[in-house]
Amino acid sequence: MPYDWLGPAMFAGALVLLSFGYPVAFSLGGVAIIFGLIGIAMGIFDPIFMTAMPQRIFGIMANYTLLAIPYFIFMGSMLEKSGIAENLLETMGILFGRLRGGLALAVILVGTLLAATTGVVAATVVAMGLISLPIMLRYGYNKELATGAIVASGTLGQIIPPSVVLVVLGDQLGVSVGDLFIGSIVPGLMMAGAFALQVLIIAFFRPDMAPPLPPEVRQIGGKALGMRVLKVMIPPLLLILMVLGSIFFGFATPTEAGAVGCLGAIALAAANKQVNWASLRLVSDVTMRTTTMVMFILIGSTAFSLVFRGLNGDRFMEELLTNLPGGQAGFLVVSMAVVFLLGFFIDFFEIAFIVVPLFVPVAQQLGIDLVWFGIILGANLQTSFLTPPFGFALFYLRSIAPPEVTTGHIYRGAIPFIPIQMIVLMLIIIFPGIVSFLPSISR
C-alpha cells in the first residue's frame, strides 16, 4: 500500500513529542488527532471511522479488570505508611546479623515481601532506600553492595504478584490476570533466591564489603527473637495469603482480591496505630493521582491505536514481525529487545498500552502461550528498570539517597545483579513449565 509509511511515522511523531518533554498521554492523543486528519485528507479512511473513538474510550471505563489498579495502588501506599517495612527490616537484620552479608540478605527478603504486598517498584525502592540504606552504611557496608541489593530487590515488584504491571499486561494480552499472578510466583521466587545467593557469594569472597552486625546490636534472647519474628512476619504473610490465596483457590477475581487487600492493609496499619484521617487522605490522593495518570495514558493510547489501525499500521507491523527470520525465536528476540530498550525511556504503562497490543496478534499467530509471554515481558522490564544508565529503579534510589552515595555507586552496585536477572529470564524462556506449572494445578 502506498501509505504504509504513515503507521510507523506515527511512532516517530510520538517519540519526537516525548523528546521535547510533552506528557505521554497528550503526546499520543495529539499525534492521533494530527494523523487522523491526515488519513481523512488523503482518503485512507472515511471520517465516520473516527466516531468509533468515544465508544472505545467509554469501553475502557467499563473494564472490570482495570479496577484492580487503584485497589493495588491503595494497598501498597497504605502499607508504605504502616511501618511494616521498618519493623521487618530491623527484625530480619537481627535474625541474619551474625552472617556476613546478613543485613543485605534481610534487605532482599524484606524487598520480596514488600513486592508481594505493594506491587509497585517505585514504592518498594523508595521505602527500602529510606529505611535500609542509612542502616547499612552505618554498619560499614560497601556502598555499591548496599545500593545494588536495594534496587535489585525493589524491581521484584514488576514480577512478584500482586503486581500492577501484571494487571495491565493481563488486560492488554487478553488473558486472565489470575493466571499471570499464579504463573509468576515461581519465576519471582527464583529471581529473589538468585539475588540472595548473589549477596552471599559477594560476602563470602569480599567479607570487607558486608560485615556482620556488632554483637551489642543483635543481643536478644532466642525466645524473644522468635516471638519478634512471628510478630512482624505473620501480618504481611496473612495479607499475601488473603490476596493470592483467594485468587489461587478461585474464591475471588484479582479485582475482588485487590479490594480485600485494601481492607487488610488498613487493618495492618491500624494495628500499628498508623491510621488517621491525614494518612487516609494522603494515601487516597496518591491512589487518585496514579490512577488518573494511568487512565489518561490509556485514553491517549486508545486514540493512537485506533488511528494507527485506520492507517493499516497494525497490518504493516504484523507482516513485518511474522516474516522475521527464525519464526518464534526471531519474534521473541525482536520483541524482547524492543521492550528492553523502551524500558529505558518510557514507563511501563506506555509500553503496555502502545507496544504490547502490536505483539499480541503475532504471538497468537505463532502459537505462543500469552500467559508465558506476559511473564517474560514483566521479567524483561524488570531487567530494563535495573540496567544503567537509564533504569528507573536507579533514579528512584538516587532521589532519596544521602549525598555521600553518588550515582556512580548506584550504577556499579546494580551491575552485578543484571546477569543474575538475565540468567533467570533465560531459564523462564527455555523452560516454559516454570510458568505453566502452578496455573495448571489451580485449574
C-alpha positions in Angstrom: 0.0 0.0 0.0 1.4 3.4 -0.9 0.6 4.9 2.6 2.0 2.1 4.7 4.7 4.5 5.9 2.1 6.6 7.8 1.8 4.0 10.6 5.5 3.9 11.5 5.5 7.7 11.1 3.0 8.0 14.0 5.5 6.3 16.3 8.2 8.7 15.1 5.9 11.7 15.8 5.1 10.5 19.3 8.8 10.0 20.1 9.6 13.5 18.9 6.9 15.0 21.2 8.1 12.9 24.1 11.7 14.0 23.5 10.5 17.6 24.0 9.1 16.7 27.3 5.3 16.6 26.5 3.3 14.3 28.7 2.8 10.9 27.3 -1.0 10.9 27.2 -1.2 14.2 25.4 1.6 13.2 23.0 -0.3 10.1 22.0 -3.6 11.9 21.7 -2.1 14.8 19.8 -0.4 12.5 17.3 -3.7 10.6 16.9 -5.6 13.8 16.0 -2.9 15.0 13.6 -2.6 11.7 11.7 -6.4 11.2 11.9 -6.8 14.4 9.9 -4.0 13.3 7.5 -5.8 10.0 7.0 -9.1 11.7 6.2 -7.5 14.3 3.9 -5.7 11.6 1.9 -8.9 9.5 1.7 -7.3 6.5 3.5 -10.4 6.1 5.7 -13.8 7.7 6.0 -14.4 10.5 8.6 -17.1 8.3 10.1 -14.3 5.9 11.2 -13.3 8.4 13.9 -16.8 8.2 15.5 -15.7 4.8 17.0 -13.3 6.7 19.3 -15.9 7.7 22.0 -17.2 4.2 22.2 -13.7 2.7 22.6 -12.9 5.3 25.3 -16.1 4.6 27.3 -15.4 0.9 26.9 -12.2 1.5 29.0 -14.4 2.8 31.8 -16.4 -0.4 31.8 -13.3 -2.7 32.0 -13.7 -4.5 35.3 -10.1 -5.8 35.2 -8.7 -2.3 35.3 -10.5 -1.6 38.6 -7.8 -3.7 40.2 -5.2 -0.9 39.5 -6.5 1.6 42.1 -7.0 -1.2 44.6 -3.4 -2.5 44.5 -2.0 1.1 44.4 -4.0 2.0 47.5 -2.9 -1.3 49.2 0.8 -0.6 48.5 0.6 3.1 49.5 -1.2 2.2 52.8 1.4 -0.4 53.7 4.2 2.0 52.9 2.7 4.3 55.7 2.1 1.4 58.2 5.7 0.9 59.4 5.6 -2.8 58.4 8.8 -2.5 56.3 10.8 -0.8 59.0 9.8 -3.5 61.6 10.5 -6.3 59.1 14.0 -4.9 58.2 15.0 -4.3 61.8 13.9 -7.8 62.9 15.4 -9.6 59.8 18.6 -7.7 60.3 19.0 -9.0 63.9 18.0 -12.6 62.7 20.6 -12.7 60.0 23.0 -10.3 61.7 25.6 -13.0 62.6 26.2 -13.7 59.0 28.5 -11.7 56.7 26.1 -10.0 54.3 23.2 -10.8 56.7 21.8 -7.3 56.6 21.9 -7.3 52.7 20.1 -10.7 52.8 17.5 -9.2 55.1 17.0 -6.4 52.5 16.4 -9.0 49.8 13.9 -10.9 51.9 12.0 -7.7 53.0 12.1 -6.4 49.4 10.5 -9.7 48.3 7.7 -9.4 50.9 7.2 -5.7 50.1 7.0 -6.6 46.4 4.3 -9.1 47.2 2.3 -6.6 49.2 2.9 -3.3 47.3 3.3 -4.5 43.7 4.8 -1.1 42.7 8.6 -0.7 42.0 8.8 3.0 42.9 7.1 2.4 46.3 9.4 -0.6 47.2 12.7 1.1 46.1 11.9 4.4 47.9 10.7 2.6 51.1 13.7 0.3 51.2 16.1 3.2 50.4 14.8 5.4 53.1 14.8 2.6 55.7 17.7 0.3 55.0 20.4 2.4 53.2 21.3 4.6 56.3 21.4 1.4 58.5 23.7 -0.5 56.0 26.1 2.5 55.7 26.1 2.9 59.5 27.4 -0.7 60.0 30.1 -0.4 57.4 28.5 -1.9 54.3 30.1 -1.2 50.9 28.0 1.5 49.1 27.9 -0.5 45.9 26.6 -3.6 47.6 24.1 -1.7 49.7 22.6 0.2 46.8 22.7 -2.9 44.5 20.8 -5.0 47.0 18.1 -2.3 47.4 17.5 -1.6 43.7 17.6 -5.3 42.8 15.0 -6.3 45.5 13.0 -3.2 44.6 12.5 -4.3 41.0 10.9 -7.6 42.2 7.6 -5.6 42.3 7.5 -6.0 38.5 7.0 -9.7 38.5 6.1 -10.9 42.0 2.3 -10.8 42.4 0.1 -8.9 43.1 1.8 -6.6 40.6 0.1 -3.7 38.9 2.3 -4.5 35.9 0.7 -7.9 35.6 -2.8 -6.4 35.9 -2.2 -4.1 33.0 -0.4 -6.9 31.0 -3.4 -9.3 31.6 -5.8 -6.7 30.2 -3.7 -5.9 27.1 -2.9 -9.5 26.4 -6.4 -10.6 26.9 -5.5 -13.3 29.4 -6.6 -14.0 33.0 -4.8 -11.7 35.5 -5.2 -14.6 38.0 -3.2 -16.9 35.7 -0.5 -14.3 35.4 -0.3 -13.9 39.2 -0.1 -17.6 39.8 2.3 -18.2 36.9 4.7 -15.5 38.1 5.1 -16.9 41.7 7.8 -19.4 40.8 9.8 -17.0 38.5 9.6 -14.3 41.1 10.8 -16.5 43.9 13.6 -17.8 41.6 14.7 -14.2 41.0 14.6 -13.3 44.7 16.6 -16.5 45.5 19.2 -15.7 42.9 19.6 -12.2 44.4 20.1 -13.7 47.9 22.7 -16.2 46.5 24.5 -13.3 44.8 24.7 -11.4 48.1 26.1 -14.5 50.0 28.7 -15.1 47.2 29.9 -11.5 47.4 30.0 -11.6 51.2 32.0 -14.8 51.1 34.6 -13.6 48.6 34.7 -10.0 49.8 33.9 -10.1 53.6 35.0 -6.5 54.0 32.1 -5.4 51.8 29.4 -6.9 54.1 30.5 -7.1 57.8 28.2 -8.8 60.4 26.3 -6.6 62.8 28.1 -5.8 66.1 27.2 -8.1 69.0 25.6 -5.4 71.0 23.1 -4.7 68.2 21.9 -8.4 67.9 21.9 -9.1 71.7 18.4 -10.5 72.1 17.3 -13.8 73.6 16.3 -16.7 71.3 12.7 -16.8 72.6 12.3 -13.0 72.3 13.7 -13.1 68.8 11.4 -15.9 67.8 8.4 -14.0 69.1 9.5 -10.9 67.3 10.0 -12.7 64.0 6.5 -14.2 64.3 5.0 -10.8 65.2 6.5 -9.0 62.1 6.2 -11.9 59.6 2.7 -13.2 60.2 0.7 -10.0 59.3 2.2 -9.4 55.8 2.2 -13.2 55.1 -1.5 -13.3 56.0 -2.2 -10.4 53.7 -0.3 -12.1 50.9 -2.3 -15.3 51.6 -5.6 -13.4 51.6 -4.9 -11.8 48.2 -3.1 -14.5 46.3 -4.8 -17.4 48.1 -8.3 -16.2 47.2 -7.2 -16.0 43.5 -5.4 -19.3 43.5 -8.3 -21.3 45.1 -10.9 -19.5 42.9 -12.7 -17.6 45.7 -12.2 -14.2 44.1 -11.1 -12.5 41.0 -8.0 -10.3 41.1 -10.1 -7.2 41.3 -12.1 -8.6 44.2 -8.8 -9.8 45.8 -7.5 -6.2 45.5 -10.4 -4.9 47.4 -9.8 -7.5 50.2 -6.1 -6.5 50.2 -7.1 -2.8 50.7 -9.1 -3.8 53.8 -6.3 -5.9 55.0 -3.7 -3.1 54.5 -6.0 -0.7 56.5 -6.3 -3.3 59.3 -2.5 -3.8 59.5 -1.9 0.0 59.5 -4.5 0.3 62.3 -2.7 -2.4 64.3 0.5 -0.3 64.0 -1.5 2.8 65.0 -0.8 4.5 61.7 -4.4 5.1 60.5 -5.9 8.6 60.8 -7.7 11.0 58.6 -4.5 12.6 57.4 -2.9 9.3 56.4 -6.1 8.1 54.7 -6.3 11.4 52.8 -2.6 11.2 51.7 -3.0 7.5 50.5 -6.2 8.3 48.7 -4.5 11.3 47.0 -1.6 9.1 45.8 -4.0 6.5 44.5 -6.1 9.1 42.7 -3.1 10.7 41.1 -1.6 7.5 39.9 -4.8 6.0 38.7 -5.7 9.2 36.8 -2.3 9.2 35.1 -2.8 5.6 34.0 -6.3 6.3 32.7 -5.2 9.4 30.7 -2.4 7.3 29.2 -4.9 4.6 28.3 -7.2 7.1 26.7 -4.4 8.6 24.7 -3.1 5.2 23.6 -6.6 4.1 22.7 -6.9 7.1 20.3 -3.4 6.4 19.0 -4.2 2.7 18.3 -7.5 3.5 16.6 -5.8 5.9 14.1 -2.9 3.5 13.8 -5.2 0.7 12.7 -7.1 3.0 10.4 -3.8 3.7 8.6 -3.2 0.0 8.3 -0.2 0.2 10.7 -1.2 -2.9 12.6 -1.2 -4.9 9.3 2.2 -3.5 8.4 3.7 -4.4 11.9 2.1 -7.9 11.8 3.6 -8.6 8.4 6.9 -7.3 9.5 7.0 -9.3 12.7 5.7 -12.6 11.3 8.2 -12.5 8.4 11.2 -12.2 10.7 13.8 -15.0 10.2 13.7 -17.7 12.9 9.9 -17.8 13.5 9.1 -17.8 17.2 12.7 -17.3 18.2 13.2 -14.4 15.9 9.9 -12.8 17.1 10.9 -13.2 20.8 14.4 -11.7 20.2 13.0 -8.6 18.5 10.0 -8.1 20.9 12.2 -8.5 24.0 14.9 -6.2 22.6 12.2 -3.5 21.7 10.6 -3.7 25.2 14.0 -3.7 26.9 15.2 -0.6 25.1 11.9 1.2 25.5 12.0 0.5 29.3 15.0 2.9 29.5 12.9 5.9 28.2 9.2 5.4 28.9 7.3 4.0 31.8 5.8 0.5 31.8 2.2 1.8 31.3 3.1 3.4 28.0 4.9 0.3 26.8 1.9 -1.9 27.7 -0.7 0.3 26.1 1.2 1.2 22.9 3.6 -1.7 22.0 2.2 -4.8 23.6 -1.1 -4.8 21.6 1.1 -4.9 18.4 2.8 -8.1 19.6 -0.4 -10.0 20.6 -1.8 -11.0 17.2 1.7 -12.0 16.0 2.3 -14.1 19.2 -1.1 -15.8 18.7 -0.4 -16.5 15.1 3.0 -18.1 16.1 1.3 -20.2 18.7 2.9 -18.6 21.7 1.3 -19.0 25.2 0.3 -15.5 26.1 0.5 -16.1 29.9 4.1 -17.2 29.5 4.7 -14.3 27.1 3.3 -11.8 29.6 5.5 -13.1 32.4 8.7 -12.9 30.3 7.8 -9.4 29.3 7.5 -8.5 33.0 10.8 -10.1 33.8 12.4 -8.3 30.8 11.1 -5.0 32.0 12.4 -5.8 35.5 15.9 -6.1 34.0 15.5 -2.9 32.0 14.5 -1.0 35.1 17.7 -2.1 36.8 20.2 -1.5 33.9 22.3 1.7 33.8 22.3 4.4 32.7 18.6 4.8 32.3 17.0 2.3 34.7 14.0 3.8 36.5 14.8 2.0 39.8 18.3 3.6 39.8 16.7 7.1 39.6 14.2 6.3 42.3 17.0 5.4 44.7 19.1 8.4 43.6 16.2 10.7 44.5 16.3 9.7 48.2 20.0 8.6 48.7 22.2 10.6 51.0 24.8 12.9 49.5 27.7 10.6 50.1 26.1 8.0 47.9 26.8 9.0 44.3 25.1 8.0 41.0 28.3 6.0 40.2 27.9 4.0 43.4 24.3 3.1 42.5 25.2 2.2 38.9 28.2 0.0 39.9 26.0 -1.6 42.6 23.3 -2.6 40.2 25.6 -4.1 37.5 26.4 -7.5 39.3 22.7 -8.2 39.7 21.9 -7.7 36.0 23.5 -11.0 34.8 21.5 -12.8 37.5 18.3 -11.5 36.2 19.3 -12.4 32.6 20.0 -16.0 33.6 16.6 -16.4 35.4 14.9 -14.8 32.3 16.7 -17.2 30.0 15.6 -20.1 32.2 12.0 -19.0 32.1 12.2 -18.8 28.3 13.9 -22.1 27.8 11.7 -24.0 30.3 8.1 -22.7 30.0 6.9 -25.2 32.5 8.3 -22.9 35.2 5.4 -20.6 34.4 2.7 -23.1 33.4 3.1 -25.5 36.4 1.1 -23.6 39.0 -1.7 -22.3 36.7 -2.3 -25.9 35.5 -2.7 -27.0 39.2 -5.1 -24.1 40.0 -7.4 -25.1 37.2 
